[in-house]
């Protein structure tokens, strides 16, 4: 089958598998990397950046349009689709002219609906596969909206790429995975395959395998992993790229767990534990409902006594005491803070409604 007849498709254990260098730096670097990647296994696509948006000027910003010729020749010679990032309509036009039919929108593009719409307009009537990375910041609406804009252009082969989110807080990874947002995306767009980009989440090559395994444990539909023939010499994202040999070892070592319902004794045990969780969840909801009723009573009392809805000292006291109680039960501090911040948010909403009633 010729590459121009292929679709972006799963290649191994029902998973999409995409790899290649962060940037197409030279034709030799690209060809050597691809050769090593494909000598062991088939790939859904080879990834390679052509235009690399940098936060500040002066760094390597990709080889640009001339690299498209290298990519087109590699695609032909190795009979494997090439995937590149596009940031505007001109990029789309040049990519299509070069015969490249797998495109992705980066995080810096997804964040802006104007950019997304420009690209979507350029894709009208085009037979191409398009992958949409999550936006830089954790906004599920922007992610869903970008995919919907591309879908409205007539593109039917759509995938989402989870590459983590920018965070000011110091953490282990380059980008915060916020796995829950990828799970939330699946709830909104059930038919869209979601693949994980462990390279951009990890930021360090020694963490890529751990992130990839977590993605498989969460039933992601595939992986996009950056690979370079000599990562130490890479002109962009050198720290997160791995060699083709390490890539193959990583994929070989992944544990794939079944998403199917268990049977026999295991099913009985799982069902019994799920019933316990259901019962506890009902208790939690009933307790929260009781708490909200008391919060309503407190709102009426504050209104009658002309008290402000929010008292900072009381809120600090709640946070401290609840995190202390949670710590006694081996519950993580950030979990308790998130839980009670959400409860407090809706308590404030209800009391505000009470305060504004005539």
Number of C-alpha atoms within 10 A of each C-alpha: 6 10 17 14 7 13 17 23 15 17 16 14 10 10 19 22 25 26 26 29 29 26 28 29 20 11 16 12 16 23 20 14 21 25 14 18 23 16 10 11 11 15 22 24 25 30 28 24 23 25 20 20 16 13 8 7 8 7 12 14 17 20 16 15 14 9 20 25 14 18 27 17 15 20 23 16 11 15 15 22 27 27 28 28 24 23 22 18 18 13 20 23 15 14 24 18 12 16 19 23 23 24 23 23 27 23 22 17 24 25 23 13 15 13 17 25 19 17 24 24 15 18 22 14 10 13 15 19 19 27 25 25 28 30 26 20 17 18 13 16 12 18 26 19 15 27 25 16 18 26 17 14 17 16 20 14 18 22 20 26 25 29 27 29 20 16 15 7 7 9 9 12 19 18 22 21 24 14 14 9 18 24 15 12 19 17 10 13 14 11 10 16 18 27 26 29 25 30 31 26 25 25 19 19 21 14 16 24 21 14 20 26 20 16 22 20 15 15 17 22 21 25 25 24 25 29 32 29 24 16 21 14 10 20 15 21 17 20 16 26 29 26 21 27 14 14 22 17 12 16 15 9 11 15 12 12 10 10 9 6 8 13 10 7 9 11 12 12 13 14 13 12 12 12 12 12 12 12 11 12 12 12 12 12 11 12 12 13 12 12 14 18 14 13 18 19 14 16 23 16 14 17 18 10 9 10 13 11 16 12 9 9 8 10 13 11 10 16 18 15 11 17 19 16 14 16 13 10 9 9 13 13 17 9 12 19 17 12 12 16 15 12 15 17 10 14 20 17 13 16 22 17 11 17 19 8 7 4
